[in-house]
């Protein structure tokens, strides 16, 4: 029997953020983007990867400070697809 793994939004986001940073990141919903030290180009790349992975649009003016806030935004966009 095949095992089916369903990735949570946090797991998928960790994968995207780690790939962008080039290292395995330990993130929680409380992790801030300041702690992750992403520059503005990184943030644009991250949003594009998220939009492609989930087939959603997050818009251009997101003012989010934590990973948890981004997860909520992703989940909301997916639910409203």
C-alpha positions, 0 to 999 in steps of 0.5 A, spaced: 500 500 500 502 506 498 503 511 503 500 518 502 503 524 505 499 530 506 504 536 507 501 542 512 502 549 510 507 550 515 511 544 512 511 546 505 513 553 507 519 551 511 521 547 505 520 553 500 524 558 505 529 553 506 530 552 499 530 560 498 535 561 504 540 555 502 539 551 508 535 547 513 531 552 517 527 551 523 521 555 523 515 555 527 508 560 526 512 565 531 518 565 527 519 572 524 521 574 517 526 579 521 529 573 524 530 569 518 534 575 515 531 575 508 532 581 503 526 584 499 528 580 493 528 574 497 521 576 499 519 577 492 522 570 490 518 566 496 511 569 494 512 567 487 514 560 489 508 560 494 503 562 489 506 557 484 506 551 489 498 553 491 496 556 485 494 562 488 495 570 488 497 573 495 498 580 492 503 585 492 502 589 499 503 584 504 505 586 511 506 580 515 511 579 520 511 572 522 510 565 519 504 564 522 501 570 519 503 568 512 500 561 513 494 564 515 494 568 509 496 562 504 490 558 507 485 563 506 487 564 499 487 557 498 480 556 501 477 562 497 480 559 490 
